[in-house]
Amino acid sequence: MTAGVAIAAPGLAALAGVRHGFLTRQGGVSAGAFASLNVGYSGGDARANVIENRRRARAAVAPAATALLTARQVHSPRAVVVTEAWAEGHGPEADALVSATPGLALGVTSADCAPILMADAAAGVIAAAHAGWRGALAGVIGATVAAMRELGATPGRMAAAIGPCIGFASYEVGPEFAAPFLAKDAGAARFFAPSARPGHQRFDLPGYVRAELAGVGVGTIEVLGLDTLADTERFFSYRRATLAGERRYGLGVSVIALEG
């Protein structure tokens, strides 16, 4: 059967022993609002479709992996070290997975939030993190790097790629949105700009995530610059569905694995 369509980040693709891919919404079996590579269990898609889509995503990126593992993401700063597979759909409550175990594919689901794939190939340590604005502000990126370091990784050797997420031009926020960012760091003002609507601003989520990665010493950082809201054909978008009055939407997945 046809596998999903994966986008590679050049820096991660150059690493020996590491497989990765940011999956588009194409190449799956779901229909309607979930068309076609939806990997989310909670949105109302048929479970059989989701299982097949997840199998295709794994096959597209890491066909030798024994499992595709995702967490129950809750916009937290929690990073979990993974040493073995769990039952399908029963991952821990967390927003980052870290591993040094070959043969396990780590996945992060998203539909506007920023997926981050990371690796220190020399140490044999990988991570997949989910950075929406809440998680990024709460410190999920620092927690992910700290968990990688505990497994022997060094920040300066790490390569990170920020995948498809809502872009600066698409992300309009209300007047109160910036306050917690500015309270944490006045310099975060550079990630905001006035929008066309009075009293509103645009927020640069990928730019903020990149700065957080740099702030904890990650050596190589790539931003794919792919806007999930604007690119209807390739990506799911929670905000696009909301603006259209649609309650249902699919989730995409980004995958990274160590070769055995």
N, C-alpha and C positions, 0 to 999 in steps of 0.2 A: 504494500500500500504506500501511497505518496506520503513523504515526511513533510513537516512544516518547513517554512522558509525562514532561514536564520541569517542575521546580519552580523558580520564580524567586526571587531575593533582591531586595527592593525597592530597595536602594541601587544595586546593579549595574544593575537594570532601568531606572533613571532616567538612566543615562549614554548620551549620544548616541554613535552609532557603535559600540556594543559590544553583542554578542549573547551570552547565556549561558543555562545551564540545568543543574540537577542532576537527572539522569534517574533515574526509579524503575526497578524491575525489570519494569514492565508495558509492554506494547506491542511485544514481540518475537516471535521464531519458535521459540525453544528450548523444550525440555520437561524434565520431571522436576526434578532438583536445579537445573537451569539456567533454569527457567521464569521469565520468558520473554525478557527483554532482557539476556542475558548477553553481555558484550563481551570476556571473557577467553579467550585462545587456549590457555592451558596447563592448564586444568582437566579436559579430556576431552570438551568439547562438540564437535560437528561444525564444522569450519572454515567451511563454507558458512553455517551458522547465525550464527556470530560475525560474519562479513563483512556479512551482511544486517542483523544487529542494530546494528552500528556505522554502517551506512548510515542506518538509521532514526534513530539518535541524532543524527547530523549533521543530518539533514533536520528533526528536531524543533526544533533550536536555531539552526542556521546553514545553511539550505538553499542559500545562495549560495556557501558555502565549497567549495573544490576538494578538500579532504581533511580527515579527522579524524586527528590525530596524537597518539599516546601513547608514552610511554617504557617501557623495561623497568625497572620499579620494583624497587629493592633496599633500601629503607629507609635511603637515604644522604642526605647533605646536598648532593648535586650538583644544580645548576641549569644547564640548557643553553639557549642562545639559538638559536631556530629561525628560519631565513630561507627555507627551502624544504621541500617535502614529501619524505618518504622512502617506500620501498616498504612496503606493508601488512604490519604485524607486525615491522618491522625498525627500530624506533626505538632511540635510544641508551640506554645504561644510565644512568639518572638518576631523580630523584624530583621534578623541577620543570622545566617548559618555559616559556620566556619569549619573546615575539615582538613585533615592531613591524610585521609584514608582514600587510596585509589579505588576507583570503581563505583563511587557514589557521586551522582550528579546532583549538585545543589541548585535549587531554583528559587527565583523571586518573582512573584506575580505583581502586575501593575496595570493601571489604566489611567495614567496621568502622573502618578508619583514616579520618582526617579529610581530605576533599577541600577544597582552598582555591582559590577563583577570585578573581583580583585584576585591577584595571585602574587606570591613570591615563589617563583619556579625553583630557585636554588634551594629553598627550605622545603619545598613540596607542600605548600599551604595555600588554600584557596578560600574565597568567601563570596557570598551573594547577599546583598543588603537591599532593603526597601526603605527609601528615603523620601517620604512625603514631607510636607513642611513641618508637621508636628514631630516626626521622628528625627528629622535633620536638626531641628531646634533643640530637641531633648538630648541629643548626643549619640545617635545610633552609629554614626561614622566613627567617632572615637572609640566606642565600645567594640566595634568590629575590628578595628586595628589592634586594640588591646588584646582581644581574643586570639588574633593571628600571632601576635608576639608571644603569647603564652605557649604556642605550638612551635616556636622557633623562628618565626618570620621576623624580618627587619624592615621597618617602614621605608627606608631609602631604596630597598630592592623591590618594593611592591609596585606592581602595575595595576592601575584601576581604570575602568571605563564606565562612563555614565551613559546609559542607554536611552531609548526613546522615552520622553516625558513631556509634560506640557511646557511649551516654550515661553520665553519672555513676552513675546508679542501677543500671546494668547491668554496669559494668566492675569486677569483683572481681579483685584481684591478690594475689599471695603476699607473705609478710613481707619478702622481699628486694628487691621491686620498687622501692620508693621510694629506696633507697640512692643510686643514681647521680644522681637528681634533687636530692636534698638535698646531695650532695657538690658539685654545680654551684652550687646556690643554696638556702640554708637556708629562704628564703621560699617555696619550692615546697611546703612542708608544707601550705599552704592548699588544695592540690589533692587532698589525701587525707583520707579519713574512715574510721572503723572500719566494717567490714561485719558482717553477722550471724554469719559463721563466725569462730570464735576465731583470732586471729593473722593475719587477712586484712584487707585494706582495699579501699575503692573509690577509683578514680582518675578525676579530671575531665579527660579528654582535651580536649574542646572548650574548657574553661576555660583549660587550659595553653596551647593553641594561640592563643587570643585574647590571653593575656598576652604571648606571644612576639611576636605581630604589633604589639601596642602598644609593646613594648619597643624595636622597631626603627623606631618613628615612624609607622606606618601610620595615616592620618587617620580613616578610617571603617571600622568593623569590625562585621559582622553575624554572629550565630550563629543558624542556622535552628532549632536545638534539636530535631532529628529523630533519634531513637534507632534505629539500624539493627538492633540485636538485638531490641528490643521490637516493632518494626513488621514483622511477617512478610509482610504483603500487599504492602508497597511496596519493601522493601529486602532485598538479600542480606546475609548475616552469616556471617563465618568462625566466630565463636565459637558462634553458634547451631547451625551445622552440626556443630561439634566436640562440643558438649554432647549432641547427638542421635546421636553416633556415626557421622555421615555424613562420608565423606572428600571428597566432591565438593561444590562450591559455586560459585555464579556470582559475577561481578564487575559492579558497576554503574559508570557513567561520569558524569563532570561535564565540561561543555564550555563554552569561552569563545572568542569570535572577534571580530576587528575587521571591520566592514563595509568593502567595497571602495569 
